[in-house]
Amino acid sequence: MEEIYDGDIYTLTDETGKESEFELIGSCEFEGKTYLALVPVEEKADEYVILRLELDETGEETLVTIDDDEEFDRVADYFEDELFNTVDYDEDGNAE
């Protein structure tokens, strides 16, 4: 099942302790796991990141990077196909 969000902001901390804000642009449940697509708030970015939602040892939700290349490719393809191809283009290349 796919969901599209508008404006949810997440503050993420990288492995060096640096915090950055990301806007949630979509989420999906794929192969029994939940994935989020986010774009950096402070930068104009054409690319987005995909993170997997997991529960830590205390049962709290946490976002983790996807280390498995095959898993990442499958999820990225799913996001491209299901979430981000919602605009129809006519023969002249104009959005409908």
N, CA, C and O atoms as a CHARMM CRD file, in Angstrom:
* protein
*
  384
    1    1 MET  N      0.84800  -1.18000   0.00000 PROA 1      0.00000
    2    1 MET  CA     0.00000   0.00000   0.00000 PROA 1      0.00000
    3    1 MET  C      0.88800   1.23600   0.00000 PROA 1      0.00000
    4    1 MET  O      1.86300   1.30700   0.74800 PROA 1      0.00000
    5    2 GLU  N      0.55600   2.18900  -0.82200 PROA 2      0.00000
    6    2 GLU  CA     1.36700   3.39100  -0.92600 PROA 2      0.00000
    7    2 GLU  C      0.67500   4.55500  -0.24100 PROA 2      0.00000
    8    2 GLU  O     -0.55300   4.62000  -0.17600 PROA 2      0.00000
    9    3 GLU  N      1.47900   5.46700   0.26400 PROA 3      0.00000
   10    3 GLU  CA     0.95600   6.67400   0.87300 PROA 3      0.00000
   11    3 GLU  C      1.80900   7.83200   0.39700 PROA 3      0.00000
   12    3 GLU  O      3.01900   7.68700   0.21900 PROA 3      0.00000
   13    4 ILE  N      1.18600   8.98000   0.19000 PROA 4      0.00000
   14    4 ILE  CA     1.93900  10.17700  -0.15800 PROA 4      0.00000
   15    4 ILE  C      1.69100  11.19300   0.94900 PROA 4      0.00000
   16    4 ILE  O      0.55200  11.42600   1.35400 PROA 4      0.00000
   17    5 TYR  N      2.75500  11.78100   1.42100 PROA 5      0.00000
   18    5 TYR  CA     2.68200  12.75200   2.50300 PROA 5      0.00000
   19    5 TYR  C      3.01800  14.12100   1.95600 PROA 5      0.00000
   20    5 TYR  O      3.65400  14.24800   0.91000 PROA 5      0.00000
   21    6 ASP  N      2.59300  15.13000   2.66300 PROA 6      0.00000
   22    6 ASP  CA     2.90200  16.48800   2.23700 PROA 6      0.00000
   23    6 ASP  C      3.43700  17.25800   3.42700 PROA 6      0.00000
   24    6 ASP  O      2.67400  17.76500   4.24900 PROA 6      0.00000
   25    7 GLY  N      4.76200  17.34100   3.51100 PROA 7      0.00000
   26    7 GLY  CA     5.35800  18.24300   4.46700 PROA 7      0.00000
   27    7 GLY  C      5.80300  17.67500   5.79600 PROA 7      0.00000
   28    7 GLY  O      6.30500  18.43900   6.62000 PROA 7      0.00000
   29    8 ASP  N      5.65300  16.38600   6.06500 PROA 8      0.00000
   30    8 ASP  CA     6.15800  15.84000   7.32300 PROA 8      0.00000
   31    8 ASP  C      7.67200  16.00400   7.35200 PROA 8      0.00000
   32    8 ASP  O      8.35300  15.62900   6.39900 PROA 8      0.00000
   33    9 ILE  N      8.20700  16.56400   8.44600 PROA 9      0.00000
   34    9 ILE  CA     9.63900  16.81700   8.56900 PROA 9      0.00000
   35    9 ILE  C     10.23400  15.87800   9.60800 PROA 9      0.00000
   36    9 ILE  O      9.68800  15.71000  10.69800 PROA 9      0.00000
   37   10 TYR  N     11.36000  15.27100   9.25500 PROA 10     0.00000
   38   10 TYR  CA    12.10400  14.38800  10.14900 PROA 10     0.00000
   39   10 TYR  C     13.49100  14.97400  10.36700 PROA 10     0.00000
   40   10 TYR  O     14.13100  15.42300   9.41600 PROA 10     0.00000
   41   11 THR  N     13.95800  14.97400  11.60100 PROA 11     0.00000
   42   11 THR  CA    15.32700  15.36500  11.90200 PROA 11     0.00000
   43   11 THR  C     16.12700  14.08600  12.05600 PROA 11     0.00000
   44   11 THR  O     15.86900  13.28600  12.95600 PROA 11     0.00000
   45   12 LEU  N     17.10400  13.89500  11.17100 PROA 12     0.00000
   46   12 LEU  CA    17.91200  12.68200  11.17500 PROA 12     0.00000
   47   12 LEU  C     19.32700  13.01300  11.62100 PROA 12     0.00000
   48   12 LEU  O     19.85600  14.08100  11.31300 PROA 12     0.00000
   49   13 THR  N     19.93000  12.08300  12.34900 PROA 13     0.00000
   50   13 THR  CA    21.29700  12.24600  12.82100 PROA 13     0.00000
   51   13 THR  C     22.16500  11.21700  12.12600 PROA 13     0.00000
   52   13 THR  O     21.87500  10.02100  12.17000 PROA 13     0.00000
   53   14 ASP  N     23.24600  11.68400  11.47300 PROA 14     0.00000
   54   14 ASP  CA    24.13200  10.74500  10.78500 PROA 14     0.00000
   55   14 ASP  C     25.12300  10.13500  11.77600 PROA 14     0.00000
   56   14 ASP  O     25.09600  10.43700  12.96900 PROA 14     0.00000
   57   15 GLU  N     25.99700   9.27200  11.25900 PROA 15     0.00000
   58   15 GLU  CA    26.93000   8.54600  12.13400 PROA 15     0.00000
   59   15 GLU  C     27.95400   9.44900  12.81300 PROA 15     0.00000
   60   15 GLU  O     28.59400   9.02800  13.77600 PROA 15     0.00000
   61   16 THR  N     28.12400  10.68400  12.33200 PROA 16     0.00000
   62   16 THR  CA    29.05400  11.62500  12.96800 PROA 16     0.00000
   63   16 THR  C     28.35600  12.51600  13.98700 PROA 16     0.00000
   64   16 THR  O     29.00400  13.32300  14.65300 PROA 16     0.00000
   65   17 GLY  N     27.03500  12.37500  14.11400 PROA 17     0.00000
   66   17 GLY  CA    26.27900  13.18100  15.06100 PROA 17     0.00000
   67   17 GLY  C     25.67100  14.44100  14.46600 PROA 17     0.00000
   68   17 GLY  O     25.01500  15.20000  15.18000 PROA 17     0.00000
   69   18 LYS  N     25.87200  14.67900  13.18100 PROA 18     0.00000
   70   18 LYS  CA    25.31700  15.86000  12.52100 PROA 18     0.00000
   71   18 LYS  C     23.82800  15.64900  12.25400 PROA 18     0.00000
   72   18 LYS  O     23.41800  14.61700  11.72300 PROA 18     0.00000
   73   19 GLU  N     23.02000  16.65600  12.63700 PROA 19     0.00000
   74   19 GLU  CA    21.58100  16.59000  12.41300 PROA 19     0.00000
   75   19 GLU  C     21.20200  17.33600  11.14100 PROA 19     0.00000
   76   19 GLU  O     21.73700  18.40700  10.85700 PROA 19     0.00000
   77   20 SER  N     20.27700  16.76400  10.37900 PROA 20     0.00000
   78   20 SER  CA    19.76000  17.38900   9.16500 PROA 20     0.00000
   79   20 SER  C     18.26500  17.13300   9.10900 PROA 20     0.00000
   80   20 SER  O     17.78200  16.10400   9.58200 PROA 20     0.00000
   81   21 GLU  N     17.53400  18.08100   8.52500 PROA 21     0.00000
   82   21 GLU  CA    16.09400  17.91700   8.37900 PROA 21     0.00000
   83   21 GLU  C     15.76400  17.41200   6.98200 PROA 21     0.00000
   84   21 GLU  O     16.35000  17.84300   5.98900 PROA 21     0.00000
   85   22 PHE  N     14.80700  16.48400   6.93100 PROA 22     0.00000
   86   22 PHE  CA    14.35500  15.89600   5.67700 PROA 22     0.00000
   87   22 PHE  C     12.83300  15.95600   5.63700 PROA 22     0.00000
   88   22 PHE  O     12.15800  15.79100   6.65300 PROA 22     0.00000
   89   23 GLU  N     12.31300  16.19700   4.43800 PROA 23     0.00000
   90   23 GLU  CA    10.87200  16.19500   4.23500 PROA 23     0.00000
   91   23 GLU  C     10.45000  14.84900   3.65700 PROA 23     0.00000
   92   23 GLU  O     11.04400  14.34700   2.70200 PROA 23     0.00000
   93   24 LEU  N      9.42100  14.28700   4.25200 PROA 24     0.00000
   94   24 LEU  CA     8.88500  13.01400   3.78500 PROA 24     0.00000
   95   24 LEU  C      8.05400  13.25700   2.53900 PROA 24     0.00000
   96   24 LEU  O      7.11400  14.05200   2.55300 PROA 24     0.00000
   97   25 ILE  N      8.41000  12.55800   1.44700 PROA 25     0.00000
   98   25 ILE  CA     7.64600  12.71100   0.20800 PROA 25     0.00000
   99   25 ILE  C      6.82500  11.46700  -0.11900 PROA 25     0.00000
  100   25 ILE  O      5.95700  11.50800  -0.99100 PROA 25     0.00000
  101   26 GLY  N      7.09400  10.36300   0.57600 PROA 26     0.00000
  102   26 GLY  CA     6.29500   9.16700   0.34500 PROA 26     0.00000
  103   26 GLY  C      6.73900   8.02700   1.22800 PROA 26     0.00000
  104   26 GLY  O      7.85800   8.01600   1.74100 PROA 26     0.00000
  105   27 SER  N      5.85500   7.07100   1.39900 PROA 27     0.00000
  106   27 SER  CA     6.20100   5.85800   2.13700 PROA 27     0.00000
  107   27 SER  C      5.47300   4.68600   1.49900 PROA 27     0.00000
  108   27 SER  O      4.47600   4.85600   0.79700 PROA 27     0.00000
  109   28 CYS  N      5.99000   3.50700   1.75600 PROA 28     0.00000
  110   28 CYS  CA     5.32100   2.31300   1.24300 PROA 28     0.00000
  111   28 CYS  C      5.67100   1.12600   2.11900 PROA 28     0.00000
  112   28 CYS  O      6.69500   1.10100   2.80200 PROA 28     0.00000
  113   29 GLU  N      4.78900   0.15000   2.07500 PROA 29     0.00000
  114   29 GLU  CA     5.08200  -1.13500   2.67800 PROA 29     0.00000
  115   29 GLU  C      5.39400  -2.05400   1.51400 PROA 29     0.00000
  116   29 GLU  O      4.58200  -2.23000   0.60600 PROA 29     0.00000
  117   30 PHE  N      6.57900  -2.63600   1.55400 PROA 30     0.00000
  118   30 PHE  CA     7.06100  -3.44700   0.43800 PROA 30     0.00000
  119   30 PHE  C      7.77100  -4.66400   1.00300 PROA 30     0.00000
  120   30 PHE  O      8.69200  -4.54100   1.80900 PROA 30     0.00000
  121   31 GLU  N      7.33600  -5.83700   0.57400 PROA 31     0.00000
  122   31 GLU  CA     7.89900  -7.10000   1.03100 PROA 31     0.00000
  123   31 GLU  C      7.91600  -7.18700   2.56200 PROA 31     0.00000
  124   31 GLU  O      8.87200  -7.68300   3.15900 PROA 31     0.00000
  125   32 GLY  N      6.83500  -6.69300   3.18400 PROA 32     0.00000
  126   32 GLY  CA     6.66200  -6.80800   4.63000 PROA 32     0.00000
  127   32 GLY  C      7.41400  -5.78700   5.46800 PROA 32     0.00000
  128   32 GLY  O      7.41300  -5.88500   6.69500 PROA 32     0.00000
  129   33 LYS  N      8.05400  -4.81500   4.84100 PROA 33     0.00000
  130   33 LYS  CA     8.78900  -3.79300   5.57300 PROA 33     0.00000
  131   33 LYS  C      8.29800  -2.42100   5.12400 PROA 33     0.00000
  132   33 LYS  O      7.76900  -2.27200   4.02300 PROA 33     0.00000
  133   34 THR  N      8.47700  -1.41500   5.99000 PROA 34     0.00000
  134   34 THR  CA     8.06000  -0.05300   5.67800 PROA 34     0.00000
  135   34 THR  C      9.27800   0.77300   5.28500 PROA 34     0.00000
  136   34 THR  O     10.31200   0.73700   5.95100 PROA 34     0.00000
  137   35 TYR  N      9.13700   1.51800   4.19100 PROA 35     0.00000
  138   35 TYR  CA    10.22300   2.34900   3.67200 PROA 35     0.00000
  139   35 TYR  C      9.71600   3.78100   3.51800 PROA 35     0.00000
  140   35 TYR  O      8.54700   4.00900   3.20800 PROA 35     0.00000
  141   36 LEU  N     10.62000   4.74600   3.74200 PROA 36     0.00000
  142   36 LEU  CA    10.28900   6.15100   3.59200 PROA 36     0.00000
  143   36 LEU  C     11.20600   6.78200   2.56100 PROA 36     0.00000
  144   36 LEU  O     12.40000   6.48500   2.51800 PROA 36     0.00000
  145   37 ALA  N     10.64700   7.65300   1.73100 PROA 37     0.00000
  146   37 ALA  CA    11.42700   8.44200   0.77100 PROA 37     0.00000
  147   37 ALA  C     11.44200   9.87400   1.28300 PROA 37     0.00000
  148   37 ALA  O     10.39200  10.46200   1.54400 PROA 37     0.00000
  149   38 LEU  N     12.65100  10.43300   1.42400 PROA 38     0.00000
  150   38 LEU  CA    12.80900  11.77000   1.99000 PROA 38     0.00000
  151   38 LEU  C     13.75600  12.61600   1.15200 PROA 38     0.00000
  152   38 LEU  O     14.66100  12.09500   0.50100 PROA 38     0.00000
  153   39 VAL  N     13.53400  13.94300   1.17600 PROA 39     0.00000
  154   39 VAL  CA    14.43800  14.87900   0.51400 PROA 39     0.00000
  155   39 VAL  C     14.95900  15.85700   1.56100 PROA 39     0.00000
  156   39 VAL  O     14.24200  16.20100   2.50000 PROA 39     0.00000
  157   40 PRO  N     16.21200  16.30700   1.40200 PROA 40     0.00000
  158   40 PRO  CA    16.76500  17.29400   2.34400 PROA 40     0.00000
  159   40 PRO  C     15.96700  18.59800   2.28400 PROA 40     0.00000
  160   40 PRO  O     15.59900  19.04800   1.19900 PROA 40     0.00000
  161   41 VAL  N     15.69800  19.20700   3.44500 PROA 41     0.00000
  162   41 VAL  CA    14.93100  20.44400   3.50600 PROA 41     0.00000
  163   41 VAL  C     15.78400  21.63600   3.08000 PROA 41     0.00000
  164   41 VAL  O     15.31400  22.50900   2.35200 PROA 41     0.00000
  165   42 GLU  N     17.03200  21.67200   3.53100 PROA 42     0.00000
  166   42 GLU  CA    17.86200  22.85500   3.31600 PROA 42     0.00000
  167   42 GLU  C     18.47200  22.94600   1.92700 PROA 42     0.00000
  168   42 GLU  O     18.92700  24.01700   1.52700 PROA 42     0.00000
  169   43 GLU  N     18.49300  21.86700   1.19700 PROA 43     0.00000
  170   43 GLU  CA    19.13000  21.86100  -0.11100 PROA 43     0.00000
  171   43 GLU  C     18.07000  21.67700  -1.19400 PROA 43     0.00000
  172   43 GLU  O     17.06200  21.00400  -0.98200 PROA 43     0.00000
  173   44 LYS  N     18.31000  22.28000  -2.34700 PROA 44     0.00000
  174   44 LYS  CA    17.49600  21.96900  -3.51600 PROA 44     0.00000
  175   44 LYS  C     18.03800  20.65800  -4.05800 PROA 44     0.00000
  176   44 LYS  O     19.14400  20.62100  -4.59600 PROA 44     0.00000
  177   45 ALA  N     17.28000  19.59300  -3.92400 PROA 45     0.00000
  178   45 ALA  CA    17.78200  18.28900  -4.33700 PROA 45     0.00000
  179   45 ALA  C     16.83800  17.65100  -5.33400 PROA 45     0.00000
  180   45 ALA  O     15.62000  17.66100  -5.15400 PROA 45     0.00000
  181   46 ASP  N     17.41400  17.09700  -6.38900 PROA 46     0.00000
  182   46 ASP  CA    16.63400  16.34300  -7.35400 PROA 46     0.00000
  183   46 ASP  C     16.54800  14.88500  -6.94900 PROA 46     0.00000
  184   46 ASP  O     15.75800  14.12300  -7.50700 PROA 46     0.00000
  185   47 GLU  N     17.35400  14.50100  -5.98300 PROA 47     0.00000
  186   47 GLU  CA    17.39000  13.11700  -5.54100 PROA 47     0.00000
  187   47 GLU  C     16.79300  13.00600  -4.14700 PROA 47     0.00000
  188   47 GLU  O     16.75000  13.97600  -3.39100 PROA 47     0.00000
  189   48 TYR  N     16.34100  11.82700  -3.82900 PROA 48     0.00000
  190   48 TYR  CA    15.78200  11.56000  -2.51600 PROA 48     0.00000
  191   48 TYR  C     16.50400  10.36000  -1.91100 PROA 48     0.00000
  192   48 TYR  O     17.16400   9.59400  -2.61400 PROA 48     0.00000
  193   49 VAL  N     16.36900  10.21400  -0.60500 PROA 49     0.00000
  194   49 VAL  CA    16.94400   9.05600   0.07900 PROA 49     0.00000
  195   49 VAL  C     15.81500   8.12300   0.47700 PROA 49     0.00000
  196   49 VAL  O     14.68700   8.55300   0.71600 PROA 49     0.00000
  197   50 ILE  N     16.13500   6.85200   0.54400 PROA 50     0.00000
  198   50 ILE  CA    15.17800   5.84500   0.98200 PROA 50     0.00000
  199   50 ILE  C     15.73700   5.20000   2.23500 PROA 50     0.00000
  200   50 ILE  O     16.87500   4.73100   2.25100 PROA 50     0.00000
  201   51 LEU  N     14.92700   5.17900   3.28600 PROA 51     0.00000
  202   51 LEU  CA    15.31500   4.55400   4.54500 PROA 51     0.00000
  203   51 LEU  C     14.26600   3.53000   4.94600 PROA 51     0.00000
  204   51 LEU  O     13.09600   3.65000   4.58000 PROA 51     0.00000
  205   52 ARG  N     14.68900   2.52700   5.69900 PROA 52     0.00000
  206   52 ARG  CA    13.77500   1.48000   6.17000 PROA 52     0.00000
  207   52 ARG  C     13.40700   1.76800   7.62300 PROA 52     0.00000
  208   52 ARG  O     14.26900   2.12900   8.42400 PROA 52     0.00000
  209   53 LEU  N     12.14100   1.61000   7.95900 PROA 53     0.00000
  210   53 LEU  CA    11.64700   1.80600   9.31800 PROA 53     0.00000
  211   53 LEU  C     11.80400   0.49300  10.08200 PROA 53     0.00000
  212   53 LEU  O     11.31900  -0.54900   9.64300 PROA 53     0.00000
  213   54 GLU  N     12.48300   0.55000  11.22700 PROA 54     0.00000
  214   54 GLU  CA    12.67600  -0.62700  12.06700 PROA 54     0.00000
  215   54 GLU  C     12.40900  -0.26600  13.51600 PROA 54     0.00000
  216   54 GLU  O     12.35600   0.91100  13.87100 PROA 54     0.00000
  217   55 LEU  N     12.24200  -1.27500  14.34500 PROA 55     0.00000
  218   55 LEU  CA    12.12000  -1.08200  15.78400 PROA 55     0.00000
  219   55 LEU  C     13.46600  -1.39100  16.42000 PROA 55     0.00000
  220   55 LEU  O     14.08600  -2.41100  16.12000 PROA 55     0.00000
  221   56 ASP  N     13.91800  -0.48800  17.31500 PROA 56     0.00000
  222   56 ASP  CA    15.18500  -0.76100  18.00600 PROA 56     0.00000
  223   56 ASP  C     14.93800  -1.69700  19.18700 PROA 56     0.00000
  224   56 ASP  O     13.82500  -2.18900  19.37400 PROA 56     0.00000
  225   57 GLU  N     15.97300  -1.93800  19.97400 PROA 57     0.00000
  226   57 GLU  CA    15.86200  -2.90200  21.07300 PROA 57     0.00000
  227   57 GLU  C     14.87900  -2.46600  22.15400 PROA 57     0.00000
  228   57 GLU  O     14.43200  -3.30000  22.94000 PROA 57     0.00000
  229   58 THR  N     14.53200  -1.18000  22.21400 PROA 58     0.00000
  230   58 THR  CA    13.55500  -0.69600  23.18900 PROA 58     0.00000
  231   58 THR  C     12.14400  -0.63900  22.60900 PROA 58     0.00000
  232   58 THR  O     11.19900  -0.26700  23.30500 PROA 58     0.00000
  233   59 GLY  N     11.99900  -1.01000  21.32400 PROA 59     0.00000
  234   59 GLY  CA    10.69500  -0.99300  20.67100 PROA 59     0.00000
  235   59 GLY  C     10.34500   0.33400  20.04000 PROA 59     0.00000
  236   59 GLY  O      9.22200   0.52800  19.57500 PROA 59     0.00000
  237   60 GLU  N     11.31100   1.26100  20.02100 PROA 60     0.00000
  238   60 GLU  CA    11.09000   2.57000  19.40900 PROA 60     0.00000
  239   60 GLU  C     11.39600   2.52000  17.91400 PROA 60     0.00000
  240   60 GLU  O     12.32700   1.84200  17.48100 PROA 60     0.00000
  241   61 GLU  N     10.59000   3.25500  17.12600 PROA 61     0.00000
  242   61 GLU  CA    10.81200   3.29400  15.68200 PROA 61     0.00000
  243   61 GLU  C     12.08900   4.06100  15.36500 PROA 61     0.00000
  244   61 GLU  O     12.36300   5.10600  15.95400 PROA 61     0.00000
  245   62 THR  N     12.86000   3.52900  14.43200 PROA 62     0.00000
  246   62 THR  CA    14.08400   4.17700  13.98000 PROA 62     0.00000
  247   62 THR  C     14.21200   3.97900  12.47800 PROA 62     0.00000
  248   62 THR  O     13.71500   2.99300  11.93200 PROA 62     0.00000
  249   63 LEU  N     14.87900   4.91700  11.80700 PROA 63     0.00000
  250   63 LEU  CA    15.11100   4.81100  10.36900 PROA 63     0.00000
  251   63 LEU  C     16.54400   4.37900  10.13900 PROA 63     0.00000
  252   63 LEU  O     17.46900   4.91800  10.74600 PROA 63     0.00000
  253   64 VAL  N     16.72800   3.39800   9.25500 PROA 64     0.00000
  254   64 VAL  CA    18.06200   2.87700   8.97800 PROA 64     0.00000
  255   64 VAL  C     18.31700   2.87900   7.47500 PROA 64     0.00000
  256   64 VAL  O     17.39200   2.78700   6.66800 PROA 64     0.00000
  257   65 THR  N     19.58900   2.98600   7.12400 PROA 65     0.00000
  258   65 THR  CA    19.95600   2.90300   5.71300 PROA 65     0.00000
  259   65 THR  C     19.81500   1.46400   5.23900 PROA 65     0.00000
  260   65 THR  O     19.84900   0.52300   6.03300 PROA 65     0.00000
  261   66 ILE  N     19.65900   1.31600   3.94700 PROA 66     0.00000
  262   66 ILE  CA    19.52400  -0.01300   3.34100 PROA 66     0.00000
  263   66 ILE  C     20.89300  -0.40800   2.80300 PROA 66     0.00000
  264   66 ILE  O     21.36700   0.15200   1.81400 PROA 66     0.00000
  265   67 ASP  N     21.52700  -1.37800   3.46300 PROA 67     0.00000
  266   67 ASP  CA    22.87900  -1.78600   3.08300 PROA 67     0.00000
  267   67 ASP  C     22.90200  -2.77700   1.92600 PROA 67     0.00000
  268   67 ASP  O     23.87700  -2.83700   1.17800 PROA 67     0.00000
  269   68 ASP  N     21.85000  -3.54200   1.78000 PROA 68     0.00000
  270   68 ASP  CA    21.78400  -4.55900   0.73500 PROA 68     0.00000
  271   68 ASP  C     21.43100  -3.90300  -0.59300 PROA 68     0.00000
  272   68 ASP  O     20.34400  -3.34300  -0.73600 PROA 68     0.00000
  273   69 ASP  N     22.33800  -3.96500  -1.56500 PROA 69     0.00000
  274   69 ASP  CA    22.12400  -3.31100  -2.86100 PROA 69     0.00000
  275   69 ASP  C     20.88700  -3.83500  -3.58400 PROA 69     0.00000
  276   69 ASP  O     20.15100  -3.05800  -4.19100 PROA 69     0.00000
  277   70 GLU  N     20.65300  -5.13400  -3.52600 PROA 70     0.00000
  278   70 GLU  CA    19.49500  -5.71000  -4.20700 PROA 70     0.00000
  279   70 GLU  C     18.19200  -5.22800  -3.57800 PROA 70     0.00000
  280   70 GLU  O     17.24400  -4.88900  -4.28700 PROA 70     0.00000
  281   71 GLU  N     18.14500  -5.19600  -2.25100 PROA 71     0.00000
  282   71 GLU  CA    16.96300  -4.69700  -1.55600 PROA 71     0.00000
  283   71 GLU  C     16.72400  -3.23100  -1.92700 PROA 71     0.00000
  284   71 GLU  O     15.59700  -2.84400  -2.23600 PROA 71     0.00000
  285   72 PHE  N     17.78200  -2.42000  -1.89800 PROA 72     0.00000
  286   72 PHE  CA    17.65300  -1.00800  -2.23400 PROA 72     0.00000
  287   72 PHE  C     17.12600  -0.82800  -3.65500 PROA 72     0.00000
  288   72 PHE  O     16.22200  -0.02400  -3.88400 PROA 72     0.00000
  289   73 ASP  N     17.68100  -1.56700  -4.60300 PROA 73     0.00000
  290   73 ASP  CA    17.24400  -1.45300  -6.00100 PROA 73     0.00000
  291   73 ASP  C     15.77300  -1.81500  -6.17000 PROA 73     0.00000
  292   73 ASP  O     15.05000  -1.14400  -6.90700 PROA 73     0.00000
  293   74 ARG  N     15.32100  -2.87600  -5.48700 PROA 74     0.00000
  294   74 ARG  CA    13.90800  -3.28700  -5.58100 PROA 74     0.00000
  295   74 ARG  C     12.99200  -2.19500  -5.02100 PROA 74     0.00000
  296   74 ARG  O     11.96500  -1.86900  -5.61600 PROA 74     0.00000
  297   75 VAL  N     13.37700  -1.63500  -3.87100 PROA 75     0.00000
  298   75 VAL  CA    12.54500  -0.60500  -3.24000 PROA 75     0.00000
  299   75 VAL  C     12.56200   0.67500  -4.07200 PROA 75     0.00000
  300   75 VAL  O     11.52000   1.30500  -4.24900 PROA 75     0.00000
  301   76 ALA  N     13.73100   1.07100  -4.58600 PROA 76     0.00000
  302   76 ALA  CA    13.82600   2.27400  -5.42600 PROA 76     0.00000
  303   76 ALA  C     12.96400   2.12200  -6.67000 PROA 76     0.00000
  304   76 ALA  O     12.27500   3.06200  -7.06500 PROA 76     0.00000
  305   77 ASP  N     12.99700   0.95500  -7.28800 PROA 77     0.00000
  306   77 ASP  CA    12.15300   0.70400  -8.46100 PROA 77     0.00000
  307   77 ASP  C     10.67500   0.80100  -8.09500 PROA 77     0.00000
  308   77 ASP  O      9.87500   1.35100  -8.85300 PROA 77     0.00000
  309   78 TYR  N     10.31900   0.26300  -6.93000 PROA 78     0.00000
  310   78 TYR  CA     8.93500   0.31800  -6.47800 PROA 78     0.00000
  311   78 TYR  C      8.48500   1.76500  -6.28800 PROA 78     0.00000
  312   78 TYR  O      7.41200   2.15100  -6.75000 PROA 78     0.00000
  313   79 PHE  N      9.31500   2.56900  -5.60200 PROA 79     0.00000
  314   79 PHE  CA     8.97300   3.98500  -5.42300 PROA 79     0.00000
  315   79 PHE  C      8.80800   4.67600  -6.77000 PROA 79     0.00000
  316   79 PHE  O      7.84000   5.40800  -6.97800 PROA 79     0.00000
  317   80 GLU  N      9.73300   4.45200  -7.67600 PROA 80     0.00000
  318   80 GLU  CA     9.65100   5.09200  -8.99900 PROA 80     0.00000
  319   80 GLU  C      8.37000   4.69700  -9.72400 PROA 80     0.00000
  320   80 GLU  O      7.69500   5.54600 -10.30400 PROA 80     0.00000
  321   81 ASP  N      8.03700   3.41300  -9.69100 PROA 81     0.00000
  322   81 ASP  CA     6.86900   2.91400 -10.41400 PROA 81     0.00000
  323   81 ASP  C      5.55300   3.29200  -9.75200 PROA 81     0.00000
  324   81 ASP  O      4.61900   3.72100 -10.43000 PROA 81     0.00000
  325   82 GLU  N      5.47000   3.13700  -8.43400 PROA 82     0.00000
  326   82 GLU  CA     4.19100   3.27400  -7.74800 PROA 82     0.00000
  327   82 GLU  C      3.89900   4.67000  -7.21000 PROA 82     0.00000
  328   82 GLU  O      2.74800   5.10500  -7.23700 PROA 82     0.00000
  329   83 LEU  N      4.89800   5.36900  -6.73100 PROA 83     0.00000
  330   83 LEU  CA     4.63500   6.65400  -6.10100 PROA 83     0.00000
  331   83 LEU  C      4.88700   7.84500  -7.00200 PROA 83     0.00000
  332   83 LEU  O      4.13500   8.81900  -6.96300 PROA 83     0.00000
  333   84 PHE  N      5.92800   7.78400  -7.80900 PROA 84     0.00000
  334   84 PHE  CA     6.37200   8.97700  -8.49900 PROA 84     0.00000
  335   84 PHE  C      5.98000   9.02700  -9.96900 PROA 84     0.00000
  336   84 PHE  O      6.37700   9.95600 -10.67300 PROA 84     0.00000
  337   85 ASN  N      5.22300   8.06600 -10.44300 PROA 85     0.00000
  338   85 ASN  CA     4.73300   8.10000 -11.81700 PROA 85     0.00000
  339   85 ASN  C      3.24800   8.41400 -11.84700 PROA 85     0.00000
  340   85 ASN  O      2.49100   7.78000 -12.58200 PROA 85     0.00000
  341   86 THR  N      2.82800   9.39400 -11.04600 PROA 86     0.00000
  342   86 THR  CA     1.41100   9.72400 -10.96800 PROA 86     0.00000
  343   86 THR  C      0.99100  10.76200 -11.99000 PROA 86     0.00000
  344   86 THR  O     -0.20400  11.00000 -12.16600 PROA 86     0.00000
  345   87 VAL  N      1.94300  11.38500 -12.66600 PROA 87     0.00000
  346   87 VAL  CA     1.61700  12.39200 -13.68000 PROA 87     0.00000
  347   87 VAL  C      1.54700  11.72200 -15.04000 PROA 87     0.00000
  348   87 VAL  O      2.48500  11.04100 -15.45400 PROA 87     0.00000
  349   88 ASP  N      0.42700  11.91800 -15.73600 PROA 88     0.00000
  350   88 ASP  CA     0.27600  11.39100 -17.09200 PROA 88     0.00000
  351   88 ASP  C      0.72400  12.45500 -18.07700 PROA 88     0.00000
  352   88 ASP  O      0.41900  13.63500 -17.90800 PROA 88     0.00000
  353   89 TYR  N      1.44000  12.04300 -19.09300 PROA 89     0.00000
  354   89 TYR  CA     1.88700  12.96000 -20.12400 PROA 89     0.00000
  355   89 TYR  C      1.19900  12.61100 -21.43600 PROA 89     0.00000
  356   89 TYR  O      1.07200  11.43800 -21.78900 PROA 89     0.00000
  357   90 ASP  N      0.75700  13.63400 -22.15200 PROA 90     0.00000
  358   90 ASP  CA     0.14700  13.39100 -23.45600 PROA 90     0.00000
  359   90 ASP  C      1.25000  13.24400 -24.49600 PROA 90     0.00000
  360   90 ASP  O      2.43300  13.28900 -24.15900 PROA 90     0.00000
  361   91 GLU  N      0.87100  13.07100 -25.74500 PROA 91     0.00000
  362   91 GLU  CA     1.84200  12.83300 -26.80900 PROA 91     0.00000
  363   91 GLU  C      2.83100  13.97500 -26.98400 PROA 91     0.00000
  364   91 GLU  O      3.94900  13.74900 -27.44700 PROA 91     0.00000
  365   92 ASP  N      2.44500  15.20000 -26.62500 PROA 92     0.00000
  366   92 ASP  CA     3.32300  16.35600 -26.77500 PROA 92     0.00000
  367   92 ASP  C      4.24600  16.56000 -25.57700 PROA 92     0.00000
  368   92 ASP  O      5.04000  17.50100 -25.56500 PROA 92     0.00000
  369   93 GLY  N      4.15200  15.68500 -24.56300 PROA 93     0.00000
  370   93 GLY  CA     4.98800  15.81100 -23.38100 PROA 93     0.00000
  371   93 GLY  C      4.42800  16.75600 -22.34300 PROA 93     0.00000
  372   93 GLY  O      5.13700  17.13100 -21.40900 PROA 93     0.00000
  373   94 ASN  N      3.16600  17.15400 -22.48100 PROA 94     0.00000
  374   94 ASN  CA     2.54000  18.04000 -21.51100 PROA 94     0.00000
  375   94 ASN  C      1.85100  17.23300 -20.42600 PROA 94     0.00000
  376   94 ASN  O      1.21600  16.21600 -20.70300 PROA 94     0.00000
  377   95 ALA  N      1.98200  17.69300 -19.18900 PROA 95     0.00000
  378   95 ALA  CA     1.33000  17.00700 -18.06500 PROA 95     0.00000
  379   95 ALA  C     -0.17800  17.21300 -18.16100 PROA 95     0.00000
  380   95 ALA  O     -0.64900  18.29600 -18.50700 PROA 95     0.00000
  381   96 GLU  N     -0.91900  16.16500 -17.85300 PROA 96     0.00000
  382   96 GLU  CA    -2.38200  16.25100 -17.87300 PROA 96     0.00000
  383   96 GLU  C     -2.92200  16.30300 -16.47100 PROA 96     0.00000
  384   96 GLU  O     -4.13600  16.37800 -16.27900 PROA 96     0.00000
